[in-house]
Amino acid sequence: MRFDYDTSYRDGKRLLRYPSQKLAYALLALVLLAAPWVLPKYYVGELTYLFILSIASLGLMVLSGYTGQVSLGHSAFLAVGAYAHAWFLSQGLPFGASILLAMAASALVGLALGLPAIRVSGLYLAMVTLAFAILIEHVLGRWKSVTGGFNGLPVADPVLLGMDLSGLKSFYFLCLACLVIVLVLLVNLMRGKTGRAFVGVRDSEAAAASLGIWVAGHKVLAFVISAAVTGFAGALMAHHVRHLTPEGFNLLLSLELVLMVTIGGLGSLRGAVLGAFLIGMVPALISQIKPMLGDRIAKQFGLEIFIFGLILAVFVLFEPKGLNGRWLKIKAFFETFPLYRKDVFRRGKTYMKSERYR
C-alpha cells in the first residue's frame, strides 16, 4: 500500500515520482527497443504505424481533450503535413527542414481554420471541421501541379544526416523517437501555464475569462498546436505509405482519430496513446477474423465502421472515462490494496453549472 504525499517542492513537478513507475517505464522502453529484433517484419511495420497514429491522436487530444473543441476534420491536417513534406522533399530540401516546414504549413492551416471556428462550438464546430476536411480532400484531388491529383504523389526516402532511414528497423526507431519527443513536450506543456489555461477554457469559459485567461486566444492556440502535431504525424505517415493519394485521408480516418481520443479518455495524453493502439489494431484484427465469419458477413460493406461503432458504444456505456480511466482504477486497486473501494470512482451528479445556456 502506498500513500501519496510531497516531502519537497520538487515532488509535485516530477514526471516519475516513484521507483515502481521508473521501473515500469524502463521495462516498456526495453520491450519497444527489442521489438524490431524479435517480432516478424509485419508486426514491426504495424507498430510503426501505431506510433504515427499515436502522434496524430496526441494532436487531436490537445484540441478536444484539453480545450473541449470538437473536430471531425483532423485528417485534413494529416493530409496537409504529408503532402507538404513530400513536396518539399521533391524540391530538394533536407529531411529535417522539410518536416519543420510541413509542421509550419499545417499550423498555418490550423490558424486559418481556428480564427473563424472559435465563433462556434459544439455541433456547429464539428460541422465546420467536417466541411473543412471535405474541402481539403477535393483540393488535393484537383491541384494536380502540386499534389499529382488522384494519380498520387510519390514520397522520397527519409535521409537524415546522410543516413537512409527508409529501412524497416531504422524507420521504426525514428517514429518511436518522434513519439517520445512529442509526448514529453506535450506533457510539459499541459503541466504548465498554457495547459492549465486550456483546461480552464474547457471546463468553463466564463470562469476562465473572469480569471484573466484570454479564451479566444487560447482556443486558436490549441488549434495551431494541434494542427502542427498532427501535421508532423502526417509527414511521418507519408514515408510509411510511400505514395500519397487523396483517398488515403478520408473522413473515416478523422472518425478513427475521434474514436482514439474518446475511447482513450478525454483529457489524458496517456489515453491518446492507448486509444491509438486499440483503434489502430482493429483493422488488422478484422482482417484476421474475417475468414471465420463466413462469406455472408465478411463481404458486408461497412463491417469495419460497425466494429468501430460497437467499441464506442461499449466504452460510452460501461467505461465513459476510457482506457485511461480503467488504467487508473487498476493502478489504484494495487496501490491501496486491501483498502480499495469502488466508491472512489463513482460518478457524482452535477447540480450546478457555471455556464448559461445560450
C-alpha positions as CSV (number, residue, x, y, z in Angstrom):
1,M,0.0,0.0,0.0
2,R,1.3,3.5,-0.9
3,F,0.3,7.0,0.3
4,D,1.0,9.9,-2.0
5,Y,2.4,12.9,-0.2
6,D,5.0,15.5,-1.0
7,T,8.2,15.9,1.0
8,S,9.7,18.7,-1.1
9,Y,8.6,21.3,-3.6
10,R,10.1,19.3,-6.5
11,D,8.0,16.2,-5.7
12,G,4.9,17.7,-7.4
13,K,6.9,18.6,-10.5
14,R,8.5,15.2,-11.2
15,L,7.1,13.1,-14.1
16,L,8.1,9.9,-12.4
17,R,7.9,10.1,-8.7
18,Y,8.2,6.5,-7.5
19,P,10.7,3.7,-8.2
20,S,7.9,1.5,-9.4
21,Q,6.9,4.0,-12.1
22,K,10.6,4.3,-13.2
23,L,10.9,0.5,-13.4
24,A,7.7,0.1,-15.4
25,Y,8.7,2.7,-18.0
26,A,12.2,1.3,-18.2
27,L,10.8,-2.2,-18.9
28,L,8.4,-0.7,-21.5
29,A,11.4,1.1,-23.2
30,L,13.4,-2.2,-23.3
31,V,10.4,-4.0,-24.8
32,L,10.0,-1.3,-27.5
33,L,13.7,-1.2,-28.3
34,A,13.9,-5.0,-28.6
35,A,10.7,-5.4,-30.6
36,P,12.2,-4.9,-34.1
37,W,14.8,-7.7,-33.4
38,V,12.2,-10.2,-32.1
39,L,9.0,-9.6,-33.9
40,P,8.3,-10.5,-37.6
41,K,8.5,-7.8,-40.1
42,Y,4.7,-7.4,-40.5
43,Y,4.3,-6.6,-36.8
44,V,7.2,-4.2,-36.8
45,G,5.5,-2.3,-39.6
46,E,2.2,-2.3,-37.7
47,L,3.9,-1.0,-34.6
48,T,5.5,1.8,-36.6
49,Y,2.1,2.8,-38.0
50,L,0.7,2.8,-34.4
51,F,3.4,5.2,-33.3
52,I,2.4,7.6,-36.1
53,L,-1.3,7.3,-35.2
54,S,-0.4,8.0,-31.6
55,I,1.3,11.3,-32.5
56,A,-1.9,12.2,-34.5
57,S,-4.1,11.2,-31.6
58,L,-2.0,13.4,-29.3
59,G,-2.5,16.3,-31.6
60,L,-6.3,15.9,-31.5
61,M,-6.2,15.4,-27.7
62,V,-4.7,18.9,-27.3
63,L,-7.8,20.3,-29.1
64,S,-10.6,18.1,-28.0
65,G,-9.4,16.6,-24.7
66,Y,-7.9,19.7,-23.2
67,T,-9.8,22.6,-24.6
68,G,-13.1,20.9,-25.4
69,Q,-13.3,21.8,-29.1
70,V,-14.8,19.1,-31.2
71,S,-13.1,18.3,-34.5
72,L,-14.2,15.9,-37.2
73,G,-11.7,17.0,-39.8
74,H,-8.2,16.3,-38.4
75,S,-7.5,14.0,-41.4
76,A,-7.1,17.3,-43.3
77,F,-4.1,18.3,-41.1
78,L,-2.6,14.9,-41.6
79,A,-3.0,15.4,-45.4
80,V,-1.5,18.9,-45.3
81,G,1.5,17.7,-43.4
82,A,2.0,14.6,-45.6
83,Y,1.7,16.5,-48.9
84,A,3.7,19.5,-47.8
85,H,6.5,17.2,-46.6
86,A,6.5,15.2,-49.8
87,W,6.5,18.3,-52.0
88,F,9.3,20.0,-50.0
89,L,11.4,16.8,-50.4
90,S,10.8,16.8,-54.1
91,Q,12.2,20.3,-54.3
92,G,15.5,19.2,-52.8
93,L,15.0,20.3,-49.2
94,P,16.7,18.1,-46.5
95,F,14.6,15.8,-44.3
96,G,14.7,17.9,-41.1
97,A,13.9,21.2,-42.8
98,S,11.1,19.6,-44.8
99,I,9.4,18.3,-41.7
100,L,9.6,21.6,-39.9
101,L,8.1,23.4,-42.9
102,A,5.4,20.8,-43.2
103,M,4.5,21.4,-39.5
104,A,4.5,25.2,-40.1
105,A,2.2,24.7,-43.1
106,S,-0.2,22.6,-41.0
107,A,0.0,25.2,-38.2
108,L,-0.9,28.0,-40.7
109,V,-3.9,26.0,-42.0
110,G,-4.9,25.4,-38.3
111,L,-4.7,29.1,-37.7
112,A,-6.8,29.8,-40.8
113,L,-9.4,27.4,-39.6
114,G,-9.2,28.3,-35.9
115,L,-9.8,32.0,-36.3
116,P,-13.3,31.7,-37.7
117,A,-14.1,28.4,-35.9
118,I,-13.8,29.9,-32.4
119,R,-17.1,31.8,-33.1
120,V,-19.0,28.5,-32.9
121,S,-18.9,25.5,-30.6
122,G,-20.4,22.0,-30.1
123,L,-22.2,20.6,-33.1
124,Y,-21.6,23.7,-35.3
125,L,-17.9,23.4,-34.7
126,A,-17.9,19.8,-35.6
127,M,-19.8,20.6,-38.9
128,V,-17.3,23.3,-39.7
129,T,-14.3,21.0,-39.3
130,L,-16.1,18.2,-41.2
131,A,-16.7,20.6,-44.2
132,F,-13.0,21.7,-44.0
133,A,-11.8,18.1,-44.3
134,I,-14.0,17.5,-47.3
135,L,-12.7,20.7,-48.9
136,I,-9.1,19.7,-48.3
137,E,-9.7,16.3,-49.9
138,H,-11.2,17.9,-53.0
139,V,-8.3,20.5,-53.2
140,L,-5.7,17.7,-53.1
141,G,-7.5,15.9,-55.8
142,R,-7.8,18.9,-58.1
143,W,-4.4,20.6,-57.5
144,K,-2.5,18.3,-59.9
145,S,0.5,20.5,-60.4
146,V,1.5,20.1,-56.7
147,T,-0.3,17.0,-55.4
148,G,-0.4,14.9,-58.5
149,G,-4.2,14.8,-58.3
150,F,-5.8,11.4,-57.9
151,N,-2.8,9.7,-59.5
152,G,-0.9,10.4,-56.3
153,L,2.4,11.8,-55.3
154,P,5.5,9.7,-54.6
155,V,7.4,10.3,-51.4
156,A,11.2,10.3,-51.3
157,D,13.1,8.2,-48.8
158,P,13.9,9.8,-45.5
159,V,17.6,10.7,-45.2
160,L,18.8,12.4,-42.0
161,L,22.5,13.4,-41.6
162,G,23.5,11.2,-44.5
163,M,21.7,8.1,-43.1
164,D,19.0,6.4,-45.0
165,L,16.1,5.8,-42.6
166,S,13.8,4.1,-45.1
167,G,14.6,0.6,-43.8
168,L,12.1,-1.1,-41.6
169,K,14.0,-1.0,-38.3
170,S,15.5,2.4,-38.8
171,F,12.1,4.0,-39.6
172,Y,10.7,2.2,-36.6
173,F,13.2,3.8,-34.3
174,L,12.7,7.2,-36.0
175,C,8.9,7.0,-35.3
176,L,9.4,5.8,-31.8
177,A,11.8,8.7,-31.1
178,C,9.4,11.2,-32.6
179,L,6.6,9.8,-30.4
180,V,8.6,10.1,-27.2
181,I,9.7,13.6,-28.1
182,V,6.2,14.8,-28.8
183,L,4.8,13.1,-25.7
184,V,7.4,14.7,-23.4
185,L,6.9,18.1,-24.9
186,L,3.1,17.9,-24.6
187,V,3.3,16.6,-21.0
188,N,5.4,19.6,-20.0
189,L,3.1,21.9,-22.0
190,M,0.0,20.6,-20.2
191,R,1.6,20.8,-16.8
192,G,2.5,24.5,-17.4
193,K,0.5,27.7,-17.5
194,T,-0.7,27.1,-21.1
195,G,-2.1,23.7,-20.3
196,R,-3.9,24.8,-17.2
197,A,-5.4,27.6,-19.2
198,F,-6.6,25.1,-21.8
199,V,-8.3,23.0,-19.1
200,G,-9.9,26.2,-17.6
201,V,-11.3,27.1,-21.0
202,R,-12.6,23.5,-21.4
203,D,-14.3,23.4,-18.0
204,S,-15.9,26.9,-18.0
205,E,-15.2,29.7,-20.5
206,A,-17.0,32.2,-18.2
207,A,-14.9,31.3,-15.2
208,A,-11.7,31.3,-17.3
209,A,-12.4,34.7,-18.6
210,S,-13.1,36.0,-15.1
211,L,-9.6,34.8,-14.1
212,G,-8.0,36.8,-16.8
213,I,-7.5,33.9,-19.3
214,W,-7.7,35.0,-23.0
215,V,-10.3,32.5,-24.0
216,A,-10.3,33.2,-27.8
217,G,-6.6,33.3,-28.0
218,H,-6.1,30.0,-26.2
219,K,-8.7,28.4,-28.4
220,V,-6.8,29.5,-31.5
221,L,-3.5,28.5,-29.9
222,A,-4.9,25.0,-29.3
223,F,-5.9,24.8,-33.0
224,V,-2.4,25.8,-34.1
225,I,-0.6,23.3,-31.7
226,S,-3.0,20.5,-32.6
227,A,-2.6,21.1,-36.3
228,A,1.2,21.3,-36.1
229,V,1.5,18.0,-34.1
230,T,-1.0,16.3,-36.5
231,G,0.9,17.6,-39.5
232,F,4.1,16.1,-38.0
233,A,2.3,12.8,-37.9
234,G,1.2,13.3,-41.5
235,A,4.8,13.8,-42.6
236,L,5.8,10.5,-41.0
237,M,2.8,8.8,-42.5
238,A,3.9,10.0,-45.9
239,H,7.1,7.8,-45.6
240,H,5.0,4.9,-44.2
241,V,2.6,4.8,-47.2
242,R,5.3,5.9,-49.7
243,H,2.7,7.1,-52.2
244,L,0.1,9.7,-51.3
245,T,-3.4,9.8,-52.7
246,P,-6.4,12.0,-51.5
247,E,-8.4,8.8,-50.7
248,G,-5.9,7.9,-48.0
249,F,-7.1,11.0,-45.9
250,N,-10.8,10.5,-46.0
251,L,-13.4,11.1,-43.3
252,L,-13.0,7.5,-41.9
253,L,-9.5,8.5,-40.8
254,S,-11.0,11.5,-39.0
255,L,-13.5,9.4,-37.3
256,E,-10.8,7.0,-36.2
257,L,-8.9,9.8,-34.6
258,V,-12.0,10.9,-32.7
259,L,-12.5,7.4,-31.5
260,M,-8.9,7.2,-30.3
261,V,-9.2,10.2,-28.0
262,T,-12.7,9.3,-26.9
263,I,-12.0,5.7,-26.1
264,G,-8.6,6.5,-24.7
265,G,-10.0,9.0,-22.3
266,L,-10.5,12.7,-22.9
267,G,-8.0,14.9,-21.1
268,S,-5.3,12.3,-20.9
269,L,-2.2,12.1,-23.1
270,R,-1.7,8.5,-21.9
271,G,-5.3,7.8,-23.1
272,A,-4.5,9.2,-26.5
273,V,-1.7,6.7,-27.0
274,L,-3.8,3.8,-25.6
275,G,-6.7,4.7,-27.8
276,A,-4.5,4.9,-30.8
277,F,-3.1,1.5,-30.2
278,L,-6.6,0.0,-29.7
279,I,-8.3,1.6,-32.7
280,G,-5.2,1.2,-34.9
281,M,-5.2,-2.6,-34.3
282,V,-8.9,-3.0,-35.1
283,P,-8.5,-3.2,-39.0
284,A,-5.7,-5.8,-38.7
285,L,-7.8,-7.8,-36.2
286,I,-10.8,-7.6,-38.5
287,S,-8.8,-8.9,-41.4
288,Q,-7.6,-11.8,-39.2
289,I,-11.1,-12.9,-38.1
290,K,-12.9,-12.3,-41.5
291,P,-12.3,-15.9,-42.7
292,M,-14.0,-17.2,-39.6
293,L,-17.2,-15.1,-40.1
294,G,-18.3,-16.7,-43.4
295,D,-18.7,-15.1,-46.8
296,R,-22.1,-13.6,-46.0
297,I,-20.8,-11.5,-43.1
298,A,-17.2,-11.0,-44.2
299,K,-18.3,-9.4,-47.5
300,Q,-20.8,-7.0,-46.0
301,F,-20.0,-3.3,-46.7
302,G,-19.2,-1.2,-43.6
303,L,-18.1,-4.0,-41.3
304,E,-15.2,-2.0,-40.1
305,I,-17.4,1.0,-39.3
306,F,-19.8,-1.3,-37.5
307,I,-17.0,-2.6,-35.3
308,F,-15.8,0.9,-34.5
309,G,-19.3,2.0,-33.5
310,L,-19.7,-1.1,-31.3
311,I,-16.5,-0.4,-29.5
312,L,-17.5,3.2,-28.9
313,A,-20.9,2.2,-27.6
314,V,-19.4,-0.3,-25.2
315,F,-17.0,2.3,-23.8
316,V,-19.6,5.0,-23.5
317,L,-22.0,2.7,-21.6
318,F,-19.5,0.8,-19.4
319,E,-16.3,2.9,-19.2
320,P,-17.0,6.5,-20.0
321,K,-13.6,7.6,-18.8
322,G,-12.0,5.4,-21.4
323,L,-8.9,3.3,-21.2
324,N,-7.1,5.8,-19.1
325,G,-9.9,5.7,-16.5
326,R,-9.7,1.9,-16.4
327,W,-5.9,2.0,-16.0
328,L,-6.3,4.5,-13.1
329,K,-8.7,2.1,-11.4
330,I,-6.4,-0.9,-11.8
331,K,-3.5,1.2,-10.6
332,A,-5.5,2.4,-7.5
333,F,-6.5,-1.2,-6.7
334,F,-2.9,-2.4,-6.4
335,E,-1.7,0.8,-4.7
336,T,-4.4,0.8,-2.0
337,F,-4.9,-3.0,-1.6
338,P,-6.6,-4.2,0.6
339,L,-8.4,-0.9,1.3
340,Y,-9.6,-0.3,-2.2
341,R,-13.2,0.9,-2.6
342,K,-15.1,1.2,-5.8
343,D,-17.0,4.3,-4.5
344,V,-13.8,6.3,-5.0
345,F,-14.5,6.3,-8.8
346,R,-18.3,6.6,-8.6
347,R,-19.6,9.4,-10.8
348,G,-21.4,12.1,-8.8
349,K,-24.3,14.1,-10.0
350,T,-23.9,17.6,-11.1
351,Y,-26.3,20.1,-9.6
352,M,-25.0,23.4,-10.8
353,K,-23.3,24.7,-13.9
354,S,-21.3,27.9,-14.2
355,E,-22.2,28.4,-17.8
356,R,-25.5,29.8,-19.0
357,Y,-27.4,28.1,-21.8
358,R,-27.2,30.1,-25.0
